[in-house]
Amino acid sequence: MENAQADPNILLELVRQKMPFGKYKDTLLCDLPVHYLEWFYKEGFPPGKLGMQLATLFEIKTNGLNYLLEPLKRQAKRRQ
């Protein structure tokens, strides 16, 4: 079995990357509403990296861990 390692950049990507399609196209991933993530959870996350990012965001938001993203969101806004 392969030893999976966590990507330390994933949280940064969640506050910098925009949704590439759908109703919330061009919305930062971290700003997607929970009901949209719940829909993906029920219907299936897209394949690849985006699916992994959305699944991670689903876990963060549904487990009350939004505070993990707040300092990164502030940092990303300062860089704009």
N, C-alpha and C positions, 0 to 999 in steps of 0.2 A: 504494500500500500504506500502510495506517495505521501510524503510529509508536506501538507499544505501550510504555507506561511501567509500571515495576514499582510496585506499591502498597506503600509503606513500612509499612503497618499489617498486612500479611498475617501476619507472624511473631507479632505481638501477638494477632491473632485465633486463631492456632493454639494458643496457651496459655490462651485465655479461653473459646473456644466449645466447646460440647459436641456430640457426635454426636446428631443429632435422631431417629434411627431405628435399627432393627436390633439385632443381638446386643449391640452395645456402646453402646446408647442411653444418654445422659447421661454418657458418658465424655468427658473433655476430648480434643479432637482430637489434641493432642500425646502423649497417653497411649495411643493406639490401637496395638495390636501390629502388628508388621511383616507378619505373615502375613495379617492382615485387609486391609492396604493392598495387599499382593501380589494378593489375590483381586480387589480392585477394578481393579488394573492389568490383570489378565487378562480380567475380565468387562466392564470399562468403568466409568469413574468416572461418578457421577451428573452430570446437566447443571447448569449454572450455577455459582454461586460455591462451593458446597460441593464440587463436583467439582474445581474449580481448587485449593481448599484441600487436599483429599485427595491430589491429584496432586503438589502442592508438598511435602506431608509425606512422601509416598512417596519423592521424590527426596532429601529431607533424610535420612531414615532409612536408605535403601539406599546412600547415599554417605558414611555416617559423619559427617554434619554435625550430629548431635544437640546438640553443644556450642553451636551457635548459639541454641538454644532455652533452655538452662539459665538464663542470667541473667534472661530474660524470665519463666520459670516462677517463679523466686524473687521477682521483682518482683510478679507477679500474686498470689502467696500472701500477701505483705505487705499487699496492698490488701484482702484479704478480711476 
